[in-house]
Amino acid sequence: MSSHWHLHSLSGITPFFNQGATLIAAKTNWEYSVNNGLFDKTDTKAFEKQVIQVSKDTIILENTDFPISVLFLDESYRHKPTRDYLFFYMPKNKCIHASCMCAMNEIDFTQRPEFIYNDRVTDLEKAIKSRNLEVENLFKLTAEYDKEKNTYKLPAFNNSYFEEFKQRGTPMEAIVTGFASYDLNFIQSSKDSILCNLIAKKISAQIINATVYECIKQKAYNNAVHWAQILNLYQIGEVNFMDTMGEAYYNAGDFSITQHISNQLAVLNPNFTNQFKVWEQNKLNEN
């Protein structure tokens, strides 16, 4: 059962195919895997009859003692890592396997009364509530390492922890929306104090990065530029965030600075050969 096409979900499947196993995967994920060489030189045509390609909610093992509901997450779920995504719900056990969409970790709420959680958790909650599922335990993809006990914790959470986690935390989207609503004059005049506040609260750089793209989405391009400047002061030297800044400047129409950032990225990282063209294409796609 594969939740999405990323290799940590799908890798290593070929030997199981050779033993006659059946793969459950979203239709678009299977097609992406085949078309983008994830199986290297393997002839996948021979395996297609062993693949159940899912495009909507369905049930597998329906006539057994342990049926499994396959939940299909379409485009209305905005925080998935791939276009389509599958959850697997075991009604007899009241368990749901959400892979890396179960983006939670074990938090001592007394030590961290305030925290921000990944928006994938919001989509996970939506999938459960919209289908009226009775869930007692949730499973994620990877286990946390317990340094004190020198072992891995179970990659599972009970529903009471899930509910408390959501109640105590704040979804990332709410923070990003709040930052993106800042007035341009306020950002310009308070840039240093905003940066100091972000540092003091140990806000994830990914949240600031998401704020830049939210401003671009809202066509608040000058706001995007200033947030990108804050981002690159917050985490100096990160090429991906320099890439974000270049895209912000491109959308704001300052092509001289855009070209300069593109040139710098090409020097720093061979994966960024001509980002100016990438930002140009992104803008065309947006329109």
Secondary structure, 3 states (H helix, E strand, C coil): CCCCCCHHHHCCCHHHHHCCCCEEEEHHHHHHHHHCCCCCCCCHHHHHHHEEEECCCEEECCCCCCCEEEEEECCCCCCCCCCCEEEEEECCCCEEECHHHCCCCCCCCCCCCCCEECCHHHHHHHHHHHCCCCCCEEECCCCCEECCCCEECCCEEEHHHHHHHHHHCEEHHHHHHHHHCCCHHHHHHCHHHHHHHHHHCCCCHHHHHHHHHHHHHCCCHHHHHHHHHHHHHHCCCCHHHHHHHHHHHHHHCCHHHHHHHHHHHHHHCCCCCCHHHHHHHHHHHHC
